[in-house]
Amino acid sequence: MNAACTYLTHLLLPDFGDWRPILSVYYLTYACDFRCPYCSDGSGTPYFRLRSPVLPADRVMDLFGIIRRHCGYLVITGGEPLQHPEYAEILNRLPALRFRGVVLTTNGYLLDQALPAVTRSVTELVVSLQTLDSTKADIEYGRPGAHQRILANIELAANHPGRKYSIIISCVATPENLGDLHGVYQYARHRGFRLAVCPQLVGVKAHHALENNGEYREFFDFLIARKNEGALIQGTVDYLEYLRDLKKFKCRPFTMLVVAPTGEVCYPCLELGHHAGNLLDEPDLHRIRRSGFRRFGPQPDCGTQCHSACALGFARILANPLSILREGVLMASIKTSRAATPAVSFDSNPRR
């Protein structure tokens, strides 16, 4: 079943009982050498503190083969996925499975050595960047010199021979970096990158200092205005409004499949932390959903929480299908304007 048909199934039959994900997310490893203060899972534990074995490349490919039978779109994340000891072999073998789209999220520190494998397999490269202030960033990362290396690696990725992937700059809005966000926006805009912004979550809820925060709201108003002008901003306008207002929404977790490093399936979502079964032991995802229901009950009606890209994004396009049509019109206008605009060369130094 392709993504459009899966979307229509969720739209028209919201309680059909099977697990038919539009998008799959796989945590290749929880390992990460950075110590970003905004990093945490649904329990509030930073990923670098989570302990899990990693699968060897052959078993990862077995797992990806099972995921591909259920879903055409794959996100490879972490931790820092490029810290998996066999990430290059995994990425190099991935095209044989013919995913419709492969997203790799990374902090960018090891990206220079990964680019040949990334070029072969990835359709969207997502690099995390919260500020252009190297001193501030290196303190957050806990690694001197990391920020300048990441900026240099992004430039290498943008100019890599044979590049087919688009680049997305992913930014976490925190109470401490609100004054830096416009600079990150300008950095992405001048290079033709898409910008994705989400609020810092503490556990499953947006940081309390972002609620009713005028500077936070003003930045999302700015993003919405630029989006309506055709800027490359991730998400629909409706989605951005929900991020701005931090409003409650009806979550639709079975639009996604989230898989832990060893193949355990998160039920009904990552944030609640239940493992309903292992895809390597039980490749039938519908059976895993039924097992999860028996063990943990139905999907709960959560509070005002989980304002993350996937949870909120899929929930809103199902609640407001017209937002997709509007997004399509905006994307068409962007492509038209970019085709009519002469190529511009930008200075590779983002601090000038």
Secondary structure in CASP SS format (residue, H / E / C, confidence):
PFRMAT SS
TARGET T0000
AUTHOR 0000-0000-0000
METHOD secondary structure of the structure
MODEL  1
M C 1.00
N C 1.00
A H 1.00
A H 1.00
C H 1.00
T H 1.00
Y H 1.00
L H 1.00
T H 1.00
H H 1.00
L H 1.00
L H 1.00
L C 1.00
P C 1.00
D C 1.00
F C 1.00
G C 1.00
D C 1.00
W C 1.00
R C 1.00
P C 1.00
I C 1.00
L E 1.00
S E 1.00
V E 1.00
Y E 1.00
Y E 1.00
L E 1.00
T E 1.00
Y C 1.00
A C 1.00
C C 1.00
D C 1.00
F C 1.00
R C 1.00
C C 1.00
P C 1.00
Y C 1.00
C C 1.00
S C 1.00
D C 1.00
G C 1.00
S C 1.00
G C 1.00
T C 1.00
P C 1.00
Y H 1.00
F H 1.00
R H 1.00
L C 1.00
R C 1.00
S C 1.00
P C 1.00
V C 1.00
L C 1.00
P C 1.00
A H 1.00
D H 1.00
R H 1.00
V H 1.00
M H 1.00
D H 1.00
L H 1.00
F H 1.00
G H 1.00
I H 1.00
I H 1.00
R H 1.00
R H 1.00
H H 1.00
C C 1.00
G C 1.00
Y E 1.00
L E 1.00
V E 1.00
I E 1.00
T E 1.00
G E 1.00
G C 1.00
E C 1.00
P H 1.00
L H 1.00
Q H 1.00
H C 1.00
P C 1.00
E C 1.00
Y H 1.00
A H 1.00
E H 1.00
I H 1.00
L H 1.00
N H 1.00
R H 1.00
L H 1.00
P H 1.00
A H 1.00
L H 1.00
R C 1.00
F C 1.00
R C 1.00
G E 1.00
V E 1.00
V E 1.00
L E 1.00
T E 1.00
T E 1.00
N C 1.00
G C 1.00
Y C 1.00
L C 1.00
L H 1.00
D H 1.00
Q H 1.00
A H 1.00
L H 1.00
P H 1.00
A H 1.00
V H 1.00
T H 1.00
R H 1.00
S H 1.00
V C 1.00
T C 1.00
E E 1.00
L E 1.00
V E 1.00
V E 1.00
S E 1.00
L C 1.00
Q C 1.00
T C 1.00
L C 1.00
D C 1.00
S H 1.00
T H 1.00
K H 1.00
A H 1.00
D H 1.00
I H 1.00
E H 1.00
Y H 1.00
G C 1.00
R C 1.00
P C 1.00
G C 1.00
A H 1.00
H H 1.00
Q H 1.00
R H 1.00
I H 1.00
L H 1.00
A H 1.00
N H 1.00
I H 1.00
E H 1.00
L H 1.00
A H 1.00
A H 1.00
N C 1.00
H C 1.00
P C 1.00
G C 1.00
R C 1.00
K C 1.00
Y C 1.00
S E 1.00
I E 1.00
I E 1.00
I E 1.00
S E 1.00
C E 1.00
V E 1.00
A E 1.00
T C 1.00
P C 1.00
E C 1.00
N C 1.00
L H 1.00
G H 1.00
D H 1.00
L H 1.00
H H 1.00
G H 1.00
V H 1.00
Y H 1.00
Q H 1.00
Y H 1.00
A H 1.00
R H 1.00
H H 1.00
R H 1.00
G C 1.00
F C 1.00
R E 1.00
L E 1.00
A E 1.00
V E 1.00
C E 1.00
P E 1.00
Q C 1.00
L E 1.00
V E 1.00
G C 1.00
V C 1.00
K E 1.00
A E 1.00
H C 1.00
H H 1.00
A H 1.00
L H 1.00
E C 1.00
N C 1.00
N C 1.00
G H 1.00
E H 1.00
Y H 1.00
R H 1.00
E H 1.00
F H 1.00
F H 1.00
D H 1.00
F H 1.00
L H 1.00
I H 1.00
A H 1.00
R H 1.00
K H 1.00
N H 1.00
E C 1.00
G C 1.00
A C 1.00
L C 1.00
I E 1.00
Q C 1.00
G C 1.00
T C 1.00
V H 1.00
D H 1.00
Y H 1.00
L H 1.00
E H 1.00
Y H 1.00
L H 1.00
R H 1.00
D H 1.00
L C 1.00
K C 1.00
K C 1.00
F C 1.00
K C 1.00
C C 1.00
R C 1.00
P H 1.00
F H 1.00
T H 1.00
M E 1.00
L E 1.00
V E 1.00
V E 1.00
A C 1.00
P C 1.00
T C 1.00
G C 1.00
E E 1.00
V E 1.00
C E 1.00
Y E 1.00
P C 1.00
C C 1.00
L C 1.00
E C 1.00
L C 1.00
G C 1.00
H E 1.00
H E 1.00
A E 1.00
G E 1.00
N E 1.00
L C 1.00
L C 1.00
D C 1.00
E C 1.00
P C 1.00
D C 1.00
L H 1.00
H H 1.00
R H 1.00
I H 1.00
R H 1.00
R H 1.00
S H 1.00
G H 1.00
F H 1.00
R H 1.00
R H 1.00
F H 1.00
G C 1.00
P C 1.00
Q C 1.00
P C 1.00
D C 1.00
C C 1.00
G C 1.00
T C 1.00
Q C 1.00
C C 1.00
H C 1.00
S C 1.00
A H 1.00
C H 1.00
A H 1.00
L H 1.00
G H 1.00
F H 1.00
A H 1.00
R H 1.00
I H 1.00
L H 1.00
A H 1.00
N C 1.00
P C 1.00
L H 1.00
S H 1.00
I H 1.00
L H 1.00
R H 1.00
E H 1.00
G H 1.00
V H 1.00
L H 1.00
M H 1.00
A H 1.00
S H 1.00
I H 1.00
K H 1.00
T H 1.00
S H 1.00
R H 1.00
A H 1.00
A H 1.00
T C 1.00
P C 1.00
A C 1.00
V C 1.00
S C 1.00
F C 1.00
D C 1.00
S C 1.00
N C 1.00
P C 1.00
R C 1.00
R C 1.00
END
